[in-house]
Amino acid sequence: MYVAKIAVLGYGTVGSGVVEVINTNNEIVSKNSGEKVEIKYVLDLRDFPGDPVQNILTHNFDDILNDSEVEVVVEVMGGIKPAYDFVKSSLLAGKSVCTSNKALVAAHGDELMSIAKQNDVSFLFEASVGGGIPIIRPLNRCITCDKVLKIEGILNGTTNYMLTKMGDDDMEYEDVLADAQQKGYAERNPEADVEGHDACRKIAILASMVTGKKVDFTEIPTEGITKISKTVMEYAKALGASVKLIGSAKFEGEKVWARVAPTLVYPNSPLYAVKDVFNAISVTGNMLGEVMFYGQGAGKSATASAVVSDVVELVKYKKNIYTAWTEEKQVLSDTSELVESKLIRVIASDTEKAKTAVKNIFGVSEFTTLPSKNDEFVFISQKEAQGVVCGKIEELGKAEGVKEIKNVIVVEEIC
């Protein structure tokens, strides 16, 4: 049997997982590839004495680049530099590449796919969005006769774990963050997760897959979970709902909207029951209807499994696997045009006067209060264009009896 030689860039959590999956399940991997798959190199700056990987370890990328036997490069280093340079050089040298690196794909995926096509090799990135959840391949090769109307999902396991603990265990944000860090779910610097940047890059990748154009993640309105408190979760529970950090993209004619924001989700949504570190991605097609992909969105084994599934495809097909994602830029529509409802939390100096102001400005007369909070309430606005809602919120903030507009949260619309 022909032996397909591969190289793995990075021997961290995911990289060691890739090596483990290929070695442990080599018979299955080789059978599905049609060729024996063998790791010839692992690139890392460190040494690993006592680990069998030391026998195939290199500290010099040129060893891989200049070896004509290496036909597939697996990039699991993370970050942009030097990953971008290594991946680009590999593609130009006629080697196919797969990666789990969402930052790289979001920033340079269009360019790298163009280079891959020009050199009749492939650039695959199944693990970059859903970790172990298959979503890129279904979008690229399964859901191909539908017009996709909407994609939305819980795309970050860290924030979903935190929101789950806040809702189920009545924990405050600071306490649940410390808990997540202690368990290894959150980094020491959690900004990428809690500010929504991780989810933003992932929804940019998904929107690019649907439109076939580059969606610039820096242009996507993004709000994290740092303003979500135990009190907000109590209001959600009183409404029979929960709060999730959701990345969403909506497609209507030539218009494309994308956003990441905390969202009030009701039990009739398939995302409602997704808890802890699990992720879920819902895709709605004009013919297919709604389908959901659910599973572990991160973690060593789950992510490595998705990476190795790309390796199998690359070894099996050899030449370019087409992805309809060009370097043309996708212009995003203004989210102020979106018609939806918002959960609005009002801190009052005079509760009755504040409620009267809400009735006059929003035309809403249903309010939710908490027994422990006498000076505040929440209400859900009617469906209106968000530009209109924002104007009304500004007006309400100046109304008599209103001390502060504390939280404004998107209410999920069910197709």
C-alpha positions as CSV (number, residue, x, y, z in Angstrom):
1,M,0.0,0.0,0.0
2,Y,1.2,3.5,-0.9
3,V,2.2,5.5,2.2
4,A,1.0,9.1,2.4
5,K,3.5,11.2,4.5
6,I,2.2,14.1,6.5
7,A,3.7,16.8,8.8
8,V,2.1,18.3,11.9
9,L,2.9,21.9,12.8
10,G,2.6,22.3,16.5
11,Y,2.6,19.8,19.3
12,G,0.3,21.5,21.8
13,T,-3.1,20.3,22.9
14,V,-4.6,19.9,19.4
15,G,-1.3,18.8,17.7
16,S,-0.7,16.0,20.3
17,G,-4.3,15.0,19.8
18,V,-3.8,14.8,16.0
19,V,-0.8,12.5,16.5
20,E,-2.8,10.4,19.0
21,V,-5.8,10.0,16.6
22,I,-3.7,9.0,13.7
23,N,-1.6,6.5,15.7
24,T,-4.5,5.1,17.7
25,N,-6.9,4.8,14.8
26,N,-4.4,4.3,12.0
27,E,-6.1,1.3,10.6
28,I,-9.4,3.3,10.2
29,V,-7.7,6.4,9.0
30,S,-5.7,4.5,6.4
31,K,-8.7,2.5,5.2
32,N,-10.9,5.6,4.7
33,S,-8.0,7.4,3.0
34,G,-7.3,4.6,0.6
35,E,-3.6,4.8,1.6
36,K,-1.4,4.2,4.6
37,V,-1.2,7.5,6.5
38,E,2.1,8.2,8.3
39,I,3.4,11.2,10.3
40,K,6.9,12.0,9.0
41,Y,7.5,15.2,11.0
42,V,6.2,17.1,13.9
43,L,7.3,20.7,14.1
44,D,7.7,22.5,17.5
45,L,10.2,24.8,19.1
46,R,10.3,22.5,22.2
47,D,11.8,19.1,22.8
48,F,9.8,16.3,24.3
49,P,12.2,13.8,26.0
50,G,10.6,10.5,26.7
51,D,7.8,11.1,24.2
52,P,8.0,8.9,21.0
53,V,7.3,12.1,19.0
54,Q,10.9,13.1,19.7
55,N,12.0,10.6,17.0
56,I,10.1,12.6,14.3
57,L,10.5,16.1,15.8
58,T,12.0,19.0,13.9
59,H,12.6,22.6,14.9
60,N,13.1,23.7,11.2
61,F,10.1,24.2,9.0
62,D,12.3,24.0,5.9
63,D,12.8,20.3,6.6
64,I,9.1,19.9,5.9
65,L,8.9,22.4,3.1
66,N,11.7,20.9,1.1
67,D,10.7,17.3,1.6
68,S,8.9,16.2,-1.6
69,E,7.5,13.1,0.3
70,V,5.3,15.3,2.5
71,E,2.0,15.8,0.7
72,V,-0.2,17.0,3.6
73,V,0.6,19.7,6.2
74,V,-1.5,20.0,9.4
75,E,-1.3,23.4,10.9
76,V,-2.4,23.4,14.6
77,M,-0.1,26.1,16.0
78,G,-2.8,28.8,16.3
79,G,-2.4,32.5,15.8
80,I,-1.4,34.3,12.6
81,K,2.4,34.4,12.7
82,P,4.2,32.2,11.7
83,A,1.2,30.0,10.8
84,Y,0.2,32.1,7.8
85,D,3.7,32.1,6.4
86,F,4.1,28.3,6.9
87,V,0.7,27.5,5.4
88,K,1.1,29.8,2.4
89,S,4.6,28.4,1.7
90,S,3.2,24.8,1.9
91,L,0.5,25.6,-0.6
92,L,2.8,27.3,-3.0
93,A,5.1,24.2,-2.8
94,G,2.2,21.9,-3.9
95,K,1.3,20.5,-0.4
96,S,-2.3,20.4,0.8
97,V,-3.0,22.0,4.2
98,C,-5.6,21.5,6.8
99,T,-6.0,23.6,10.0
100,S,-8.0,24.2,13.1
101,N,-6.9,27.9,13.3
102,K,-9.9,30.1,13.2
103,A,-7.9,33.3,13.4
104,L,-5.9,32.3,10.3
105,V,-9.0,31.2,8.3
106,A,-11.0,34.3,9.2
107,A,-8.2,36.7,8.3
108,H,-6.7,34.9,5.2
109,G,-8.9,32.0,4.2
110,D,-10.0,33.5,0.9
111,E,-6.4,34.1,-0.1
112,L,-5.2,30.7,1.0
113,M,-8.0,28.9,-0.9
114,S,-7.1,30.9,-4.0
115,I,-3.5,29.8,-3.8
116,A,-4.5,26.2,-3.2
117,K,-6.7,26.3,-6.3
118,Q,-3.9,27.8,-8.4
119,N,-1.6,25.0,-7.3
120,D,-4.2,22.1,-7.6
121,V,-4.0,21.4,-3.9
122,S,-6.5,22.0,-1.1
123,F,-6.9,24.1,2.0
124,L,-9.4,22.6,4.5
125,F,-10.5,23.9,7.9
126,E,-13.3,21.8,9.3
127,A,-12.1,22.2,12.9
128,S,-11.9,26.0,12.7
129,V,-15.5,26.7,13.6
130,G,-17.2,23.8,15.5
131,G,-14.2,21.9,16.9
132,G,-15.4,18.4,16.6
133,I,-18.8,19.3,15.1
134,P,-18.9,18.8,11.3
135,I,-20.2,22.0,9.7
136,I,-17.8,23.2,7.0
137,R,-18.0,20.0,5.0
138,P,-21.8,19.9,5.1
139,L,-22.0,23.6,3.9
140,N,-19.5,22.9,1.2
141,R,-20.6,19.5,0.0
142,C,-24.0,18.6,1.4
143,I,-26.2,21.7,1.7
144,T,-25.5,22.7,-1.8
145,C,-28.9,23.0,-3.5
146,D,-30.5,25.3,-0.9
147,K,-30.5,29.0,-0.5
148,V,-29.3,29.4,3.1
149,L,-31.6,31.9,4.9
150,K,-29.9,31.9,8.3
151,I,-27.1,30.4,10.3
152,E,-26.9,30.9,14.0
153,G,-25.2,29.1,16.8
154,I,-23.6,28.8,20.1
155,L,-20.0,29.0,18.8
156,N,-18.0,29.3,22.0
157,G,-17.9,26.6,24.7
158,T,-16.3,28.8,27.4
159,T,-19.1,31.4,27.4
160,N,-21.8,28.8,27.1
161,Y,-20.4,27.1,30.2
162,M,-20.3,30.4,32.0
163,L,-23.9,31.3,31.1
164,T,-25.1,27.8,32.0
165,K,-23.6,28.1,35.5
166,M,-25.0,31.6,35.9
167,G,-28.5,30.4,35.0
168,D,-28.5,27.1,36.7
169,D,-26.4,27.8,39.8
170,D,-27.2,31.5,40.4
171,M,-23.6,32.5,40.1
172,E,-22.3,36.0,39.4
173,Y,-20.1,36.7,36.3
174,E,-16.8,37.1,38.3
175,D,-17.4,33.9,40.2
176,V,-18.2,31.8,37.2
177,L,-15.3,33.2,35.3
178,A,-12.9,32.2,38.1
179,D,-14.6,28.7,38.1
180,A,-14.1,28.4,34.3
181,Q,-10.5,29.4,34.6
182,Q,-9.9,26.9,37.4
183,K,-11.4,24.1,35.3
184,G,-9.3,25.1,32.2
185,Y,-12.3,26.2,30.1
186,A,-11.3,29.9,30.2
187,E,-7.8,31.3,29.5
188,R,-6.0,33.4,32.1
189,N,-6.8,36.3,29.7
190,P,-10.4,35.4,28.7
191,E,-11.0,38.4,26.4
192,A,-11.2,36.5,23.1
193,D,-14.0,34.3,24.6
194,V,-16.0,36.7,26.9
195,E,-15.9,39.7,24.6
196,G,-17.2,37.6,21.7
197,H,-14.1,37.8,19.4
198,D,-13.8,34.0,19.1
199,A,-17.5,33.6,18.1
200,C,-17.1,36.6,15.7
201,R,-14.4,34.9,13.7
202,K,-16.4,31.7,13.5
203,I,-19.6,33.4,12.2
204,A,-17.4,35.3,9.7
205,I,-16.1,32.0,8.3
206,L,-19.6,30.5,8.1
207,A,-21.0,33.6,6.4
208,S,-18.1,33.6,3.9
209,M,-18.9,29.9,3.1
210,V,-22.6,30.8,2.4
211,T,-22.0,34.0,0.4
212,G,-18.8,32.8,-1.4
213,K,-17.2,36.1,-0.6
214,K,-14.9,37.4,2.2
215,V,-16.8,38.5,5.2
216,D,-14.5,40.8,7.2
217,F,-14.8,39.8,10.9
218,T,-13.7,43.2,12.0
219,E,-16.9,44.7,10.5
220,I,-19.3,42.4,12.4
221,P,-21.0,44.0,15.4
222,T,-19.9,42.0,18.4
223,E,-20.9,42.1,22.1
224,G,-19.7,39.6,24.6
225,I,-21.1,38.5,28.0
226,T,-19.3,40.8,30.4
227,K,-22.5,42.8,31.1
228,I,-24.6,39.7,31.8
229,S,-25.2,39.4,35.5
230,K,-27.0,36.9,37.8
231,T,-29.9,39.4,37.9
232,V,-30.2,39.3,34.1
233,M,-30.3,35.5,34.2
234,E,-33.0,35.7,36.9
235,Y,-35.2,37.8,34.6
236,A,-34.6,35.3,31.7
237,K,-35.7,32.4,34.0
238,A,-38.8,34.4,35.1
239,L,-39.7,34.7,31.4
240,G,-39.2,30.9,30.8
241,A,-36.1,31.6,28.7
242,S,-32.3,31.5,28.9
243,V,-29.5,33.8,27.7
244,K,-27.0,32.4,25.2
245,L,-24.1,34.1,23.3
246,I,-25.1,33.6,19.7
247,G,-23.3,34.3,16.5
248,S,-25.7,34.8,13.6
249,A,-25.8,35.5,9.9
250,K,-29.0,36.3,8.0
251,F,-29.2,36.3,4.2
252,E,-32.1,38.0,2.4
253,G,-31.7,38.7,-1.3
254,E,-28.4,40.6,-1.8
255,K,-28.4,41.7,1.9
256,V,-26.3,40.0,4.5
257,W,-26.4,40.7,8.2
258,A,-24.0,39.2,10.8
259,R,-23.7,39.8,14.5
260,V,-22.5,38.3,17.8
261,A,-24.6,39.2,20.9
262,P,-26.2,37.8,24.1
263,T,-29.6,36.6,23.1
264,L,-32.8,35.6,24.9
265,V,-33.7,32.1,23.8
266,Y,-37.0,30.3,24.5
267,P,-37.6,26.6,24.8
268,N,-39.0,26.3,21.2
269,S,-35.5,27.1,19.9
270,P,-33.2,24.1,19.4
271,L,-30.4,26.2,21.0
272,Y,-32.2,26.5,24.3
273,A,-31.1,23.2,25.7
274,V,-27.5,23.4,24.7
275,K,-25.6,23.7,27.9
276,D,-22.1,23.6,29.4
277,V,-19.1,23.5,27.0
278,F,-21.2,22.1,24.1
279,N,-21.8,24.1,20.9
280,A,-24.6,23.9,18.4
281,I,-25.0,25.4,14.9
282,S,-28.4,25.8,13.3
283,V,-28.7,26.2,9.5
284,T,-32.0,27.2,7.8
285,G,-32.4,26.5,4.1
286,N,-35.3,27.5,1.9
287,M,-36.0,23.9,0.9
288,L,-34.3,21.9,3.7
289,G,-35.8,23.9,6.6
290,E,-33.8,23.9,9.8
291,V,-31.1,21.5,10.7
292,M,-28.8,21.6,13.7
293,F,-25.3,20.3,14.3
294,Y,-24.4,19.7,17.9
295,G,-21.4,18.4,19.9
296,Q,-18.2,19.3,21.5
297,G,-17.0,22.6,20.1
298,A,-13.5,22.3,21.6
299,G,-11.2,20.0,23.4
300,K,-8.2,17.9,22.4
301,S,-9.8,14.7,21.0
302,A,-12.9,16.3,19.4
303,T,-10.9,19.0,17.6
304,A,-8.2,16.5,16.6
305,S,-10.8,14.2,15.2
306,A,-12.1,16.9,12.9
307,V,-8.6,17.8,11.8
308,V,-7.8,14.2,10.9
309,S,-11.1,13.9,8.9
310,D,-9.6,16.7,6.7
311,V,-6.4,14.7,6.4
312,V,-8.4,11.7,5.2
313,E,-10.0,13.8,2.5
314,L,-6.8,15.4,1.4
315,V,-5.0,12.0,1.1
316,K,-8.1,10.5,-0.7
317,Y,-8.7,13.1,-3.3
318,K,-5.1,14.5,-3.9
319,K,-6.2,17.5,-6.0
320,N,-8.1,20.7,-5.2
321,I,-11.3,20.3,-3.3
322,Y,-13.3,23.3,-4.5
323,T,-14.7,25.8,-2.0
324,A,-16.9,28.6,-3.3
325,W,-15.2,31.3,-1.3
326,T,-13.5,34.0,-3.3
327,E,-11.4,37.0,-2.5
328,E,-14.3,39.4,-3.4
329,K,-15.5,41.3,-0.3
330,Q,-19.0,40.8,1.0
331,V,-20.6,44.1,2.0
332,L,-22.5,43.7,5.2
333,S,-25.9,45.3,5.7
334,D,-26.5,47.7,8.7
335,T,-28.0,45.8,11.6
336,S,-30.2,48.8,12.3
337,E,-32.4,47.5,9.5
338,L,-33.1,44.2,11.3
339,V,-36.6,43.8,12.5
340,E,-36.7,42.1,15.9
341,S,-37.5,42.5,19.6
342,K,-35.3,43.4,22.5
343,L,-35.4,42.6,26.2
344,I,-34.8,46.0,27.9
345,R,-33.9,46.3,31.6
346,V,-34.8,49.6,33.3
347,I,-33.5,50.9,36.6
348,A,-36.1,53.4,37.9
349,S,-36.0,56.4,40.2
350,D,-39.8,56.2,40.1
351,T,-41.1,52.8,39.0
352,E,-44.7,53.9,38.0
353,K,-43.4,56.9,36.0
354,A,-40.9,54.7,34.3
355,K,-43.5,52.2,33.3
356,T,-45.7,55.0,32.0
357,A,-42.8,56.2,29.9
358,V,-42.4,52.7,28.4
359,K,-46.1,52.6,27.6
360,N,-46.0,55.9,25.9
361,I,-42.7,55.4,23.9
362,F,-42.8,51.6,23.2
363,G,-46.5,50.9,23.4
364,V,-45.8,48.0,25.8
365,S,-47.8,47.4,29.0
366,E,-46.4,44.0,30.1
367,F,-43.5,44.1,32.6
368,T,-41.5,41.5,34.5
369,T,-40.2,42.2,38.0
370,L,-38.2,40.3,40.6
371,P,-39.3,40.1,44.2
372,S,-35.8,41.3,45.4
373,K,-35.7,44.2,43.0
374,N,-38.2,47.0,43.7
375,D,-36.6,49.7,41.7
376,E,-36.3,47.9,38.3
377,F,-38.1,45.8,35.7
378,V,-37.7,44.4,32.2
379,F,-40.0,44.4,29.2
380,I,-39.8,43.1,25.7
381,S,-40.2,45.6,22.9
382,Q,-42.4,45.0,19.8
383,K,-40.7,43.9,16.6
384,E,-39.3,46.9,14.9
385,A,-36.3,48.0,12.9
386,Q,-33.4,48.2,15.4
387,G,-32.6,51.8,14.3
388,V,-36.1,52.7,15.5
389,V,-35.7,50.7,18.7
390,C,-32.3,52.4,19.5
391,G,-34.0,55.8,19.1
392,K,-36.7,54.8,21.5
393,I,-34.2,53.5,24.0
394,E,-32.4,56.8,23.9
395,E,-35.7,58.6,24.5
396,L,-36.6,56.3,27.3
397,G,-33.3,56.9,29.0
398,K,-34.2,60.6,29.3
399,A,-37.7,60.1,30.5
400,E,-39.0,61.0,33.9
401,G,-38.7,58.2,36.4
402,V,-36.0,56.4,34.5
403,K,-32.6,56.3,36.2
404,E,-30.7,54.0,33.8
405,I,-31.2,51.5,30.9
406,K,-29.1,48.7,32.3
407,N,-29.2,45.9,29.7
408,V,-30.5,45.6,26.1
409,I,-30.6,42.0,24.9
410,V,-31.6,40.5,21.5
411,V,-34.7,38.3,21.5
412,E,-34.2,35.3,19.2
413,E,-36.6,35.1,16.3
414,I,-37.7,31.5,15.4
415,C,-38.1,30.9,11.7
